[in-house]
Amino acid sequence: MRHPHTRTTRRRVVGALTAGLLCTGLLGATGHAAPAVATPVTAPVTDPVTPAPADGLALTPPMGFNNWNSTHCRADFNEAMVEGMADLFVEKGLKDAGYQYVNLDDCWALPSRDANGKLVPDPVRFPHGVKAVADYIHTKGLKLGIYTSAGTKTCNSAGFPGALGHEYSDAQQFADWGVDYLKYDNCNNQGVDAKQRYTTMRDALKATGRPIVYSICEWGENKPWQWAADVGQLWRTTGDISDSWGSMLSILKQNLPLAQYAGPGHWNDPDMLEVGNGGMTDTEYRSHFSMWSVMAAPLLIGTDLRKASPATFDLLDNKEVIAVDQDPLGKQGTVVSSEGGRWVVAKEMRDGSRAVALFNESGTAQRITTTAEAVGLPDAPAYTLRDLWQHRTHNTAGTVSATVPAHGTVLVRVTADRRWAAYPPAVELGLDGTPFVEAGTPAALTTTVTDLGRTPALRVSVSLTGPTGWTVTPTSPTSATTLATGRSLRTGWTVTAPPGTPTGSYDLTLRAAYRSPFGARVDSTLPLTATVVVPPPSGTSYLGDLPWLSTTNGWGPVERNTSNGESAAGDGHPITLGGVVYAKGLGVHAESSVEYYAGKACETVTADVGVDDEKGAKGTVAFEVWADDTKVASTGVLTNAMPAQPLTADVTGAQVVRLVVTDGGDGIDSDHADWADARLGC
């Protein structure tokens, strides 16, 4: 859906890059050269869930560009921009990487049809008309997409004409212009049955005789995955994405369970990419792109490529990751495990290999592990393991494991390959515990270097470095002659931040070097984060007044002592639950997580919780309190109609206390959640 996002407007939303990002510590940063994917030795692959369509449309998920996420309806959406995207597809190699469609979103037309009932392109935005733009894009070997709504008007408040009641006329106009892709939205639908509206446009498109990919955008409201496989080539499974971690995460969680419905010519669509738009971190964007690819989602770039950094192009142009998305078998990845924010998602590939995403939802680095057997590979003496971001290949005895940074994803391709011994062993770098440091006080850390390979790692050495002025001293051996399969080099360290170091996060770097059995040197690097903290105050403190370790939020930032305003910091209102106004607390928006350092010195968290009164009858949320990795309190699903719920949690002995709000299972629309009068007792 495409309309302005405000506090008072109903939204169908579920909740934009640089590639010079974290090396994950799973594989070496340098090592033996290897092909992108090794030749597998596996059983014959299975057929897709449903056969490929006879029309040959969208046999792999569509790839391209859509202007909405970067321009919305602003004046910079125009003919020059659209044609400029086509130029950049060619100049930057995106066309060669598989990006094909250059799609117009809302606001391309005038608000009124002409005297003959025809759509009229905006002469200011598109002075030469849509057909001229299509002709230009076709000369580049690319295709043009266009947008309208299955209603009387589109979603923008200016009231551009929708196609309801004009399906055949509009479809023929699109075909005559040379359109290759239609995104069909759901606004102003007058209550007409969704299946009827979308099927009518399907028939209208077919009647033109032109092959046009049909994107159904009804926000998942009527479960199109259950009925649209013979209507369109892709269907939105959720509301609109926004350029935030919380939005992306919520959409991801809604789309993951729908894997069985995807296949060649019919794809689950979790909405367009936000990569490069600036609202998420580099790590988060890499996760966004990785998880969309493992879900076989359409890859529609949503950033203005005229302003994109070289690193953004590098990420969007990662052909090994794109190959996961575009694999012709057409399987969407399925969840192998999910616990404590540690996700393993595996995608069967046509060559018998598995693409495996190790995805860390949480706000701290975590070790995520699985096995070749668990992701569906046959028993074998060993496997090749290809890291699709580091572009390095190693061998593994069967373990697939990595220390994954907060909000990060390690994406690998695992193959039962008889040539496994030609590659160095995979070595995993890790850290035991969470590196909290009090300024001026030595902190003890333990690092690990573990051989995951079938072959030994030889002449292993490790080092740990910190910021300038920090003291980092080993307290146990930093080298080993040999590490056999499954064995680790464990090294203790004393880490001291100088007195007076401000609270916050600081970079540490763990490095390891080793030799493979055939003599190749491999270097591996794991960036880590040390957090300088202060002990929590004794007694009872309002959480709205204490420093937090980290926050994530669905819309806008977490607010101290006001409700969530969805946009800039400080735009909230007084916290109000059931008509009661609270002076203290936290205002959040699902999906949300707020972490505090408790230092094993606190006992209780108390709060009154609920959906803020400002949302009227809207919003459903659930509150949770976590003590380290243990959920110690939860409310179940709460609605605005319910009074504030008292919540008490025992957090005795916890190093980190985490306050979590989930979306109640129905997306994050209107989920303004309050931790009213929230206190920490220490």
Summary of the structure (lengths in Angstrom):
residues: 682
radius of gyration: 26.3
end to end distance: 46.8
largest distance: 84.0
contacts: 2580
relative contact order: 0.11
helix: 17%
strand: 34%
